[in-house]
Amino acid sequence: MRRLLGAEAWRRWAHLVLGGALLMPYFLLASVLLAMLGGPGDSLASLSAMLTAYAIALPLATVSALLPLVRPLAVAGVRALGGVPVAGLAEGPARSWAERGRTSAWWTLHLGLGALVSGLSLAMPPMAGLLLAAPLLGRERRVELGMGWFADGSRLWTAPLAGLLILAVVVGCAAVAGALLARAVPVLLGPSTADRLAAAEERAADLAVRNRLARELHDAVGHALSAVTLQAVAARRVLDRDPEFVREALAAIEDTTRRTVGELDTVLGLLRDGDAARPDAAPAPTLGADLAGLLARTRATGAAVTAYQDPGPVGSWEALPAIVSREAYRIVQEGLSNALRHGAGGPVELHLAVREKEETRVLEIVMTNVPAAPGGGPAGRGGGGRGLRGAGERAALLGGSVEAGPDVGRWRLRAVLPLGGGGR
């Protein structure tokens, strides 16, 4: 009973009535065409004239539905009133002729069935109401109403049954038409192969952007926590004998936390507001602008960091392509974080140089430090080597590579980044 008279059935009925209303302009145009061709001037004058105009109106609706913007209109109607599952509906205008054809078939089916159900809904309930009330009409039942069968009092008891039957037919037709449209929705308005492929590509691009932001958070927050922890430990150890170092360490902690909180707020804001797909969305410290501060904050932990820099033919780090400069900064930052977390407290050497390699320029980053245990290193620690994997992903995006591992008693990280990555 719920399928016939429930809320879903009423929504489907309303959707069908909407289809009947949308067919009216085509119906009126068909009536004009009939009149021009010598047919009846009034398409409502007879049932045959109505059916003829209806038969002409449907092809007109079919042709008009080939317009790309009809699909969003049809989808919006289904979402609002269809009473059918709408999770898999196609989005946006129809692009290919195959999609336009499916939309046209839906439009014709919706408007055609909607017109029939609308006609039944308008014409049959009043007749049913009159039949239900026939036993109560008394003398008026003899008035000529086209109900001669019921003029005989012995047959009058069948009038309410006929009225109920008419109402049942109207409800049943509406339910059947609504169910037919519901089954046709995924076939005719569902996403095509091209739509699914575009949606998959969009999801993949969104995941790639979110993975990039996750790497930014990992590198920025991981480095900050390592640096701040070591700066606090170093300050505590010399608190009584070297107040100047303590002041420098506290200043470095303040600067590190302020910068990291800013990056964290920016990334979380982008993820929350849905702007992560912007190419400039993530915080973007660069080698040219931020390397000196990164080295200073690392040295404030008490680590001895020696940096050898040779920009070579590019002249300065500011002249590097923007994307190379950003990714190189994060790789250096990750290398320093690993040296702080997993090193034995010995010196860290950083070599940055632009070199010519097979008729192309590359930025080479080499970092070495003494690991805390023989043969140990970041990949063998509790972090699972996520930072090094992230550094490898960054390099791979530019067509470069990252190698990390033990090298004659030291831990060595080497990254090679081509400078042809563009200036995004």
KEDREN-788690 format. One record per residue (C-alpha): residue number from 0; residue in one letter; x, y negated, z. Coordinates in nm, 3 decimals, always signed. Each point is the difference from the previous one (the first is absolute). Layout:
R   pos   code         x         y         z
R   NUM      A         X         Y         Z
...
This chain:
R   pos   code         x         y         z
R     0      M    +0.000    +0.000    +0.000
R     1      R    +0.291    -0.233    +0.074
R     2      R    +0.122    +0.043    -0.356
R     3      L    -0.334    -0.126    -0.129
R     4      L    -0.081    -0.276    +0.251
R     5      G    +0.325    -0.068    +0.191
R     6      A    +0.217    -0.313    -0.013
R     7      E    +0.218    +0.146    -0.274
R     8      A    -0.306    +0.072    -0.216
R     9      W    -0.118    -0.360    +0.040
R    10      R    +0.342    -0.133    -0.098
R    11      R    +0.001    +0.218    -0.308
R    12      W    -0.351    -0.118    -0.087
R    13      A    +0.109    -0.364    +0.037
R    14      H    +0.298    +0.073    -0.226
R    15      L    -0.233    +0.148    -0.263
R    16      V    -0.234    -0.300    +0.020
R    17      L    +0.305    -0.221    -0.053
R    18      G    +0.073    +0.200    -0.316
R    19      G    -0.354    -0.059    -0.119
R    20      A    +0.037    -0.373    +0.059
R    21      L    +0.330    -0.003    -0.193
R    22      L    -0.171    +0.167    -0.297
R    23      M    -0.262    -0.278    -0.029
R    24      P    +0.213    -0.241    -0.213
R    25      Y    +0.068    +0.283    -0.245
R    26      F    -0.369    +0.093    +0.007
R    27      L    -0.104    -0.357    -0.083
R    28      L    +0.256    -0.017    -0.280
R    29      A    -0.134    +0.328    -0.136
R    30      S    -0.353    -0.145    +0.011
R    31      V    +0.114    -0.299    -0.206
R    32      L    +0.165    +0.229    -0.253
R    33      L    -0.316    +0.207    -0.025
R    34      A    -0.209    -0.312    -0.063
R    35      M    +0.242    -0.118    -0.271
R    36      L    -0.028    +0.339    -0.170
R    37      G    -0.379    -0.013    -0.004
R    38      G    -0.063    +0.202    +0.313
R    39      P    -0.231    -0.098    +0.285
R    40      G    +0.071    -0.345    +0.135
R    41      D    -0.065    +0.111    +0.356
R    42      S    +0.210    +0.299    +0.103
R    43      L    -0.223    +0.044    +0.305
R    44      A    -0.318    +0.028    -0.205
R    45      S    +0.013    +0.377    -0.018
R    46      L    +0.196    +0.294    +0.128
R    47      S    +0.139    +0.073    -0.347
R    48      A    +0.123    -0.359    -0.038
R    49      M    +0.167    +0.018    +0.343
R    50      L    +0.173    +0.326    -0.083
R    51      T    +0.119    -0.135    -0.336
R    52      A    +0.147    -0.312    +0.162
R    53      Y    +0.158    +0.222    +0.268
R    54      A    +0.159    +0.221    -0.267
R    55      I    +0.150    -0.305    -0.173
R    56      A    +0.115    -0.163    +0.325
R    57      L    +0.216    +0.296    +0.108
R    58      P    +0.243    -0.011    -0.297
R    59      L    +0.032    -0.377    +0.050
R    60      A    +0.098    +0.064    +0.363
R    61      T    +0.246    +0.269    -0.111
R    62      V    +0.180    -0.236    -0.238
R    63      S    +0.013    -0.290    +0.248
R    64      A    +0.153    +0.228    +0.267
R    65      L    +0.314    +0.040    -0.212
R    66      L    +0.114    -0.337    +0.137
R    67      P    +0.283    +0.055    +0.254
R    68      L    -0.163    -0.204    +0.278
R    69      V    -0.310    +0.221    +0.014
R    70      R    +0.184    +0.264    +0.205
R    71      P    +0.066    -0.229    +0.303
R    72      L    -0.369    -0.101    -0.009
R    73      A    -0.111    +0.362    -0.007
R    74      V    +0.242    +0.099    +0.277
R    75      A    -0.116    -0.291    +0.217
R    76      G    -0.361    +0.114    -0.037
R    77      V    +0.088    +0.357    +0.095
R    78      R    +0.197    -0.115    +0.304
R    79      A    -0.281    -0.227    +0.120
R    80      L    -0.313    +0.205    -0.071
R    81      G    +0.093    +0.332    -0.153
R    82      G    -0.023    +0.218    +0.308
R    83      V    +0.270    +0.219    -0.152
R    84      P    +0.363    +0.075    +0.096
R    85      V    +0.206    -0.299    -0.114
R    86      A    +0.352    +0.092    +0.114
R    87      G    +0.119    +0.105    -0.346
R    88      L    -0.141    -0.282    -0.213
R    89      A    +0.220    -0.165    -0.261
R    90      E    +0.116    -0.355    +0.064
R    91      G    +0.017    -0.291    -0.240
R    92      P    -0.114    -0.041    -0.363
R    93      A    +0.004    +0.295    -0.239
R    94      R    +0.324    -0.007    -0.198
R    95      S    -0.012    +0.281    -0.255
R    96      W    -0.280    +0.090    -0.238
R    97      A    -0.046    +0.328    +0.185
R    98      E    -0.066    -0.191    +0.323
R    99      R    -0.236    -0.236    -0.183
R   100      G    -0.185    +0.299    -0.143
R   101      R    -0.049    +0.155    +0.343
R   102      T    -0.118    -0.333    +0.138
R   103      S    -0.240    -0.040    -0.291
R   104      A    -0.145    +0.347    +0.064
R   105      W    -0.051    -0.088    +0.368
R   106      W    -0.160    -0.335    -0.085
R   107      T    -0.243    +0.163    -0.242
R   108      L    -0.089    +0.278    +0.243
R   109      H    -0.047    -0.240    +0.292
R   110      L    -0.214    -0.248    -0.193
R   111      G    -0.198    +0.271    -0.180
R   112      L    -0.089    +0.196    +0.314
R   113      G    -0.047    -0.322    +0.195
R   114      A    -0.257    -0.129    -0.250
R   115      L    -0.199    +0.324    +0.020
R   116      V    +0.005    +0.009    +0.380
R   117      S    -0.085    -0.370    +0.018
R   118      G    -0.296    +0.051    -0.233
R   119      L    -0.128    +0.292    +0.206
R   120      S    +0.052    -0.199    +0.323
R   121      L    -0.205    -0.290    -0.135
R   122      A    -0.283    +0.187    -0.169
R   123      M    -0.063    +0.316    +0.199
R   124      P    -0.023    -0.109    +0.369
R   125      P    -0.301    -0.232    -0.062
R   126      M    -0.181    +0.284    -0.177
R   127      A    +0.090    +0.236    +0.283
R   128      G    -0.128    -0.251    +0.256
R   129      L    -0.331    -0.030    -0.185
R   130      L    -0.039    +0.379    -0.009
R   131      L    +0.080    +0.029    +0.371
R   132      A    -0.266    -0.261    +0.076
R   133      A    -0.261    +0.141    -0.244
R   134      P    -0.207    +0.182    +0.265
R   135      L    -0.030    -0.328    +0.192
R   136      L    -0.108    -0.212    -0.298
R   137      G    -0.361    +0.115    +0.015
R   138      R    -0.208    -0.154    -0.272
R   139      E    +0.301    -0.172    -0.158
R   140      R    +0.142    +0.336    -0.108
R   141      R    -0.254    -0.006    -0.285
R   142      V    +0.156    -0.317    -0.142
R   143      E    +0.175    +0.073    -0.330
R   144      L    +0.362    +0.046    +0.106
R   145      G    +0.095    +0.280    -0.235
R   146      M    -0.071    +0.247    +0.280
R   147      G    -0.303    +0.171    -0.151
R   148      W    +0.115    +0.339    +0.127
R   149      F    -0.053    -0.116    +0.358
R   150      A    -0.340    -0.163    -0.066
R   151      D    -0.162    +0.331    +0.084
R   152      G    -0.023    +0.014    +0.377
R   153      S    +0.079    +0.370    +0.007
R   154      R    +0.346    -0.074    -0.137
R   155      L    +0.073    -0.307    +0.207
R   156      W    +0.192    +0.199    +0.263
R   157      T    +0.272    +0.072    -0.257
R   158      A    +0.083    -0.372    -0.043
R   159      P    +0.225    -0.028    +0.310
R   160      L    +0.180    +0.317    -0.104
R   161      A    +0.063    -0.150    -0.343
R   162      G    +0.128    -0.320    +0.166
R   163      L    +0.240    +0.194    +0.220
R   164      L    +0.118    +0.196    -0.302
R   165      I    +0.071    -0.322    -0.191
R   166      L    +0.203    -0.140    +0.293
R   167      A    +0.189    +0.330    +0.025
R   168      V    +0.080    -0.018    -0.373
R   169      V    +0.133    -0.357    +0.036
R   170      V    +0.213    +0.089    +0.302
R   171      G    +0.124    +0.319    -0.164
R   172      C    +0.093    -0.177    -0.325
R   173      A    +0.189    -0.269    +0.192
R   174      A    +0.185    +0.266    +0.203
R   175      V    +0.093    +0.203    -0.307
R   176      A    +0.115    -0.310    -0.191
R   177      G    +0.202    -0.120    +0.301
R   178      A    +0.166    +0.339    +0.041
R   179      L    +0.085    +0.009    -0.370
R   180      L    +0.166    -0.341    +0.022
R   181      A    +0.188    +0.108    +0.312
R   182      R    +0.143    +0.299    -0.186
R   183      A    +0.091    -0.218    -0.297
R   184      V    +0.189    -0.260    +0.206
R   185      P    +0.333    +0.186    +0.037
R   186      V    -0.010    +0.112    -0.364
R   187      L    -0.090    -0.331    -0.163
R   188      L    +0.123    -0.261    +0.250
R   189      G    +0.282    +0.195    +0.163
R   190      P    +0.364    -0.084    -0.069
R   191      S    +0.151    +0.125    -0.323
R   192      T    +0.342    +0.161    -0.028
R   193      A    +0.146    -0.343    -0.076
R   194      D    -0.173    -0.146    +0.309
R   195      R    +0.135    +0.279    +0.221
R   196      L    +0.349    -0.047    -0.142
R   197      A    -0.016    -0.376    +0.057
R   198      A    -0.124    +0.054    +0.357
R   199      A    +0.278    +0.252    +0.065
R   200      E    +0.260    -0.242    -0.134
R   201      E    -0.143    -0.277    +0.217
R   202      R    +0.013    +0.223    +0.308
R   203      A    +0.357    +0.104    -0.085
R   204      A    +0.104    -0.363    -0.041
R   205      D    -0.166    -0.090    +0.331
R   206      L    +0.175    +0.288    +0.176
R   207      A    +0.332    -0.104    -0.152
R   208      V    -0.047    -0.354    +0.129
R   209      R    -0.098    +0.124    +0.345
R   210      N    +0.300    +0.233    +0.005
R   211      R    +0.218    -0.298    -0.085
R   212      L    -0.149    -0.199    +0.286
R   213      A    +0.049    +0.299    +0.230
R   214      R    +0.370    +0.005    -0.099
R   215      E    +0.021    -0.372    +0.071
R   216      L    -0.145    +0.055    +0.348
R   217      H    +0.223    +0.299    +0.068
R   218      D    +0.315    -0.180    -0.103
R   219      A    -0.079    -0.334    +0.164
R   220      V    -0.140    +0.135    +0.328
R   221      G    +0.250    +0.287    +0.024
R   222      H    +0.296    -0.231    -0.044
R   223      A    -0.143    -0.253    +0.244
R   224      L    -0.059    +0.259    +0.272
R   225      S    +0.349    +0.144    -0.040
R   226      A    +0.161    -0.342    +0.001
R   227      V    -0.202    -0.136    +0.292
R   228      T    +0.064    +0.311    +0.210
R   229      L    +0.375    -0.014    -0.054
R   230      Q    +0.010    -0.377    +0.053
R   231      A    -0.182    +0.040    +0.332
R   232      V    +0.231    +0.284    +0.107
R   233      A    +0.310    -0.200    -0.092
R   234      A    -0.129    -0.307    +0.184
R   235      R    -0.078    +0.200    +0.313
R   236      R    +0.350    +0.149    +0.009
R   237      V    +0.177    -0.338    -0.007
R   238      L    -0.265    -0.200    +0.183
R   239      D    +0.236    -0.101    +0.284
R   240      R    +0.324    -0.048    -0.193
R   241      D    -0.093    -0.151    -0.336
R   242      P    -0.300    -0.237    +0.025
R   243      E    +0.074    -0.143    -0.345
R   244      F    -0.038    +0.340    -0.165
R   245      V    -0.322    +0.056    +0.194
R   246      R    -0.138    -0.331    -0.131
R   247      E    +0.092    +0.097    -0.355
R   248      A    -0.159    +0.342    +0.042
R   249      L    -0.321    -0.150    +0.139
R   250      A    -0.013    -0.251    -0.285
R   251      A    +0.050    +0.285    -0.249
R   252      I    -0.279    +0.200    +0.168
R   253      E    -0.233    -0.300    -0.023
R   254      D    +0.081    -0.057    -0.366
R   255      T    -0.033    +0.369    -0.089
R   256      T    -0.333    +0.046    +0.174
R   257      R    -0.143    -0.322    -0.145
R   258      R    +0.093    +0.098    -0.354
R   259      T    -0.129    +0.356    +0.044
R   260      V    -0.330    -0.107    +0.153
R   261      G    -0.047    -0.236    -0.293
R   262      E    +0.061    +0.281    -0.250
R   263      L    -0.227    +0.234    +0.192
R   264      D    -0.286    -0.255    +0.011
R   265      T    +0.039    -0.067    -0.372
R   266      V    -0.012    +0.366    -0.102
R   267      L    -0.291    +0.085    +0.230
R   268      G    -0.188    -0.304    -0.125
R   269      L    +0.051    +0.108    -0.360
R   270      L    -0.124    +0.351    +0.074
R   271      R    -0.300    -0.134    +0.193
R   272      D    -0.101    -0.255    -0.264
R   273      G    +0.052    +0.233    -0.297
R   274      D    +0.272    -0.216    -0.161
R   275      A    +0.267    +0.270    +0.011
R   276      A    +0.000    +0.039    -0.378
R   277      R    +0.142    -0.349    -0.057
R   278      P    +0.356    +0.033    -0.130
R   279      D    +0.118    -0.266    +0.243
R   280      A    -0.205    +0.134    +0.291
R   281      A    +0.269    +0.155    +0.217
R   282      P    +0.251    -0.205    +0.198
R   283      A    +0.306    -0.035    -0.218
R   284      P    +0.335    -0.075    +0.167
R   285      T    +0.274    -0.002    -0.261
R   286      L    +0.370    +0.071    -0.012
R   287      G    +0.092    -0.356    -0.088
R   288      A    -0.215    -0.177    +0.258
R   289      D    -0.004    +0.244    +0.291
R   290      L    +0.314    +0.217    -0.004
R   291      A    +0.199    -0.235    +0.223
R   292      G    -0.274    -0.004    +0.266
R   293      L    -0.032    +0.379    -0.015
R   294      L    +0.374    +0.043    +0.059
R   295      A    -0.002    -0.256    +0.283
R   296      R    -0.287    +0.171    +0.179
R   297      T    +0.170    +0.338    -0.038
R   298      R    +0.329    -0.134    +0.138
R   299      A    -0.191    -0.144    +0.296
R   300      T    -0.051    +0.359    +0.116
R   301      G    +0.373    +0.027    +0.054
R   302      A    +0.056    +0.203    -0.318
R   303      A    +0.308    -0.088    -0.204
R   304      V    -0.131    -0.050    -0.352
R   305      T    +0.241    -0.093    -0.279
R   306      A    -0.157    -0.105    -0.330
R   307      Y    +0.191    -0.014    -0.330
R   308      Q    -0.196    -0.187    -0.263
R   309      D    +0.080    -0.033    -0.369
R   310      P    -0.285    -0.134    -0.215
R   311      G    +0.232    +0.025    -0.299
R   312      P    -0.144    -0.115    -0.334
R   313      V    -0.333    -0.118    +0.144
R   314      G    +0.180    -0.263    +0.209
R   315      S    -0.213    +0.019    +0.317
R   316      W    -0.263    +0.220    +0.161
R   317      E    -0.261    -0.267    -0.070
R   318      A    +0.044    +0.073    -0.373
R   319      L    -0.110    +0.363    +0.035
R   320      P    -0.340    +0.097    -0.142
R   321      A    -0.257    -0.058    +0.272
R   322      I    -0.117    +0.360    +0.029
R   323      V    +0.359    +0.130    +0.015
R   324      S    +0.085    -0.254    +0.269
R   325      R    -0.302    +0.103    +0.210
R   326      E    +0.058    +0.374    -0.026
R   327      A    +0.375    -0.037    +0.059
R   328      Y    -0.068    -0.196    +0.320
R   329      R    -0.228    +0.277    +0.131
R   330      I    +0.256    +0.269    -0.087
R   331      V    +0.273    -0.190    +0.185
R   332      Q    -0.239    -0.053    +0.291
R   333      E    -0.077    +0.372    +0.016
R   334      G    +0.370    +0.087    -0.014
R   335      L    +0.075    -0.233    +0.289
R   336      S    -0.296    +0.137    +0.199
R   337      N    +0.131    +0.354    -0.043
R   338      A    +0.348    -0.109    +0.101
R   339      L    -0.140    -0.156    +0.319
R   340      R    -0.225    +0.295    +0.087
R   341      H    +0.227    +0.288    -0.091
R   342      G    +0.352    -0.143    +0.004
R   343      A    +0.263    +0.053    +0.266
R   344      G    +0.049    -0.371    +0.056
R   345      G    +0.295    -0.027    -0.237
R   346      P    +0.044    -0.257    -0.276
R   347      V    -0.240    -0.019    -0.290
R   348      E    +0.128    -0.092    -0.345
R   349      L    -0.228    -0.140    -0.267
R   350      H    +0.114    -0.042    -0.361
R   351      L    -0.221    -0.190    -0.244
R   352      A    +0.116    -0.043    -0.357
R   353      V    -0.138    -0.056    -0.349
R   354      R    +0.179    +0.219    -0.252
R   355      E    -0.013    +0.072    -0.371
R   356      K    -0.104    +0.359    -0.063
R   357      E    -0.059    +0.143    -0.346
R   358      E    -0.079    -0.338    -0.155
R   359      T    -0.241    -0.091    +0.279
R   360      R    +0.040    -0.179    +0.328
R   361      V    -0.076    +0.174    +0.328
R   362      L    +0.001    -0.107    +0.362
R   363      E    +0.192    +0.251    +0.208
R   364      I    -0.062    +0.023    +0.376
R   365      V    +0.235    +0.212    +0.209
R   366      M    -0.027    +0.020    +0.379
R   367      T    +0.208    +0.219    +0.230
R   368      N    +0.002    +0.060    +0.375
R   369      V    +0.106    +0.269    +0.247
R   370      P    -0.296    +0.227    +0.095
R   371      A    -0.071    +0.078    +0.366
R   372      A    +0.067    +0.374    -0.053
R   373      P    +0.224    +0.177    -0.253
R   374      G    -0.196    +0.069    -0.314
R   375      G    -0.295    -0.190    +0.141
R   376      G    -0.196    -0.275    -0.167
R   377      P    -0.341    -0.156    -0.042
R   378      A    -0.149    +0.291    -0.191
R   379      G    +0.079    +0.239    +0.281
R   380      R    -0.165    -0.208    +0.271
R   381      G    -0.352    -0.020    +0.133
R   382      G    -0.104    -0.260    -0.258
R   383      G    +0.001    +0.265    -0.269
R   384      G    +0.192    -0.225    -0.240
R   385      R    -0.310    -0.204    -0.091
R   386      G    +0.205    -0.317    -0.035
R   387      L    +0.247    +0.163    -0.238
R   388      R    -0.285    +0.145    -0.203
R   389      G    -0.151    -0.347    -0.016
R   390      A    +0.333    -0.143    -0.116
R   391      G    +0.014    +0.268    -0.269
R   392      E    -0.353    -0.092    -0.114
R   393      R    +0.095    -0.366    -0.018
R   394      A    +0.304    +0.078    -0.214
R   395      A    -0.198    +0.238    -0.223
R   396      L    -0.253    -0.274    -0.077
R   397      L    +0.286    -0.198    -0.155
R   398      G    +0.152    +0.297    -0.179
R   399      G    +0.278    +0.032    +0.256
R   400      S    +0.101    +0.255    +0.260
R   401      V    +0.098    +0.040    +0.366
R   402      E    +0.243    +0.254    +0.144
R   403      A    +0.057    +0.050    +0.371
R   404      G    +0.194    +0.255    +0.201
R   405      P    +0.317    +0.077    +0.194
R   406      D    +0.328    -0.097    -0.168
R   407      V    +0.331    +0.091    +0.171
R   408      G    -0.113    -0.061    +0.356
R   409      R    -0.216    -0.299    -0.088
R   410      W    -0.358    -0.050    -0.107
R   411      R    -0.022    -0.156    -0.345
R   412      L    -0.294    -0.160    -0.176
R   413      R    +0.036    -0.098    -0.367
R   414      A    -0.270    -0.163    -0.213
R   415      V    +0.023    -0.102    -0.365
R   416      L    -0.265    -0.243    -0.131
R   417      P    -0.012    -0.105    -0.367
R   418      L    -0.047    -0.374    -0.047
R   419      G    -0.248    +0.041    -0.284
R   420      G    -0.297    +0.038    +0.235
R   421      G    -0.150    -0.332    -0.094
R   422      G    -0.082    -0.297    +0.208
R   423      R    -0.339    +0.079    +0.147
